[in-house]
Each structure stands twice: as C-alpha cells, then as structure tokens.
C-alpha cells in the first residue's frame, strides 16, 4: 500500500506540474492574442486548468495526510475510451516552442501538445490504479483534457485545415 501511495503521489506531482504549465500558457495566449474569441477560449481553458490543479492538489493532500483518495463532488463519471492515445505514439511532442510574437497556429499546436501530455498522464493513472475513486478522477480528468484537445483541434482545423499528421 505504501508504494502505491508513493507512486500515486509522483503521478499527482506530475499532473500538478502539467496543469500549472497549461494554465500559464493559456493565460499568456489569452493576454497576447488580438482576436477576442481566441482570448476568451484560452482564458476559459486556463480557468479549467486551475480547477484541475486544485482537484489534484486536494487528492495529493489527502494521500499525504491519510493515505486515501477522497470523493470530489465535481468529479463526474464519464464514458471514455482509454484504450488508445489521442495521437499515435510517434506523433507526440511535435509542438513548437512558444516565444513572444508566436502565431496563433504555434499557440494551438503547443496547446494540443499540453492536452495530449495531460490526457496520457491521466490515461496512465486510470489504467494503473486499483482504487475506484482514483480511477474515476483520472477518467474525469482525461475526459476534460480530451474535450480541451477537441476545442483546440476544431479551431486549428477551421483556421489551417486538417492536420496532416493526424490518423
């Protein structure tokens, strides 16, 4: 049991770091993009990432304090297929670096990369845990990240056409 808690705490630490990175990135894009719709979309994504961070932090705190997962009212049961990644394995990590003056296309690709990494982490957590509360939380978060991915991909497709490396 102790090793399971340690492994869960490591995974939750990674999750908190990714959520923090995503929130910082989305806030940066929301502040710098001239298009109001883009700013609104990225601000909403930043808000979601903050909520995810807080949920994960509560779980981490509970595991540290009591060694148990806690039921969270915002975690709803979802029907999600975790048998496959969002992208084929050889297509991940293709996002450009985001620098001042980066294009919306670069921002969207970077966001897609963050959501893919988050999804994969939560997918791993859901598939590896034996705890029902943890599994439900990881599935919920994977579903949230998949929805974010879909929003970004629809925007990308609308502006730049279908992504050639999607299969």
C-alpha positions in Angstrom: 0.0 0.0 0.0 2.8 2.4 0.9 4.4 2.0 -2.6 1.0 2.5 -4.2 0.7 5.8 -2.4 4.2 6.9 -3.3 3.5 6.1 -7.0 0.2 8.0 -6.8 1.9 11.0 -5.2 4.6 11.0 -8.0 1.9 10.9 -10.7 -0.1 13.6 -8.9 3.0 15.8 -8.7 3.5 15.4 -12.5 -0.2 16.2 -13.1 0.1 19.4 -11.0 3.1 20.5 -13.0 1.4 19.9 -16.3 -1.8 21.7 -15.1 0.3 24.7 -13.9 2.2 24.8 -17.2 -1.1 24.6 -19.2 -2.6 27.4 -17.1 0.4 29.7 -17.5 0.5 29.0 -21.3 -3.3 29.6 -21.8 -3.2 32.9 -19.7 -0.2 34.1 -21.8 -2.1 33.4 -25.0 -5.3 35.0 -23.7 -3.3 38.2 -22.9 -1.4 38.3 -26.2 -3.8 37.3 -29.0 -5.6 40.1 -30.8 -8.7 38.0 -31.6 -11.3 38.3 -28.8 -12.8 34.9 -29.4 -9.3 33.4 -29.1 -8.6 35.3 -25.9 -12.0 34.1 -24.5 -11.3 30.4 -25.4 -7.8 30.4 -23.9 -9.0 32.2 -20.7 -11.6 29.5 -20.3 -9.0 26.8 -20.8 -6.8 28.5 -18.1 -9.7 28.5 -15.7 -10.3 24.8 -16.3 -6.6 24.0 -15.7 -6.8 25.9 -12.4 -9.8 23.8 -11.3 -7.9 20.6 -12.3 -4.9 21.7 -10.3 -7.0 22.3 -7.2 -8.7 18.9 -7.6 -5.4 17.2 -7.9 -3.9 19.1 -5.0 -6.7 18.1 -2.7 -6.1 14.4 -3.7 -2.4 14.8 -3.1 -3.0 16.4 0.3 -5.4 13.6 1.3 -2.9 10.9 0.2 -0.2 12.7 2.2 -2.3 13.1 5.3 -4.4 9.9 5.4 -3.1 7.7 2.6 -6.6 7.7 0.9 -8.3 9.2 -2.0 -11.3 11.4 -1.4 -14.5 11.6 -3.3 -14.8 15.0 -5.0 -18.3 16.3 -6.0 -17.0 17.9 -9.2 -15.7 14.5 -10.5 -18.5 13.0 -12.6 -18.5 9.6 -14.0 -17.6 9.7 -17.7 -17.7 7.2 -20.5 -14.3 7.5 -22.1 -12.3 5.1 -24.2 -8.8 4.9 -22.7 -7.6 2.1 -24.8 -5.8 4.4 -27.3 -3.8 7.6 -27.0 -5.1 10.8 -28.6 -2.2 10.6 -31.1 -0.2 7.7 -32.4 2.9 7.3 -30.2 5.3 8.5 -32.9 3.3 11.8 -33.4 3.6 13.2 -29.9 5.9 16.0 -28.9 5.6 17.9 -32.2 4.7 21.3 -30.7 6.9 24.3 -31.4 8.3 26.5 -28.6 6.2 29.5 -27.8 8.0 32.8 -27.9 6.8 36.3 -27.8 5.1 37.0 -31.1 4.3 33.4 -31.8 1.5 32.8 -34.2 -2.0 31.5 -33.3 -1.0 28.3 -35.2 2.0 27.9 -32.9 -0.1 28.5 -29.9 -2.7 26.0 -31.0 0.0 23.3 -31.6 1.5 24.0 -28.3 -1.9 23.7 -26.6 -2.6 20.4 -28.4 0.7 19.1 -27.1 -0.1 20.1 -23.5 -3.5 18.5 -23.7 -2.1 15.3 -25.2 0.5 15.0 -22.4 -2.2 15.6 -19.8 -4.5 13.1 -21.4 -1.7 10.5 -21.5 -0.8 11.0 -17.8 -4.5 10.7 -16.7 -5.0 7.7 -19.0 -2.0 6.0 -17.4 -3.3 6.8 -13.9 -6.8 5.4 -14.7 -5.4 2.2 -16.3 -2.9 1.5 -13.5 -4.9 2.4 -10.3 -6.8 -0.2 -8.4 -8.7 2.4 -6.4 -12.2 3.2 -7.8 -12.2 6.8 -6.6 -8.8 7.4 -8.2 -9.9 5.7 -11.4 -13.0 7.9 -11.6 -10.9 11.1 -11.0 -8.3 10.1 -13.7 -11.1 9.2 -16.2 -12.8 12.5 -15.5 -9.6 14.5 -16.0 -8.8 12.5 -19.1 -12.2 13.4 -20.5 -11.7 17.0 -19.6 -8.3 17.1 -21.4 -9.8 15.3 -24.4 -12.5 18.0 -24.6 -9.8 20.7 -24.5 -7.9 18.9 -27.2 -11.1 18.8 -29.3 -11.7 22.5 -28.9 -8.2 23.4 -29.9 -8.2 20.9 -32.8 -11.5 22.3 -34.2 -10.0 25.8 -34.0 -6.9 24.6 -35.8 -8.8 22.8 -38.5 -11.1 25.8 -39.0 -8.1 28.1 -39.5 -5.5 26.0 -41.1 -7.2 22.9 -42.4 -6.9 19.3 -41.2 -3.6 18.4 -39.6 -1.7 16.1 -41.9 -0.1 14.0 -39.1 -3.5 13.0 -37.6 -4.6 9.5 -38.4 
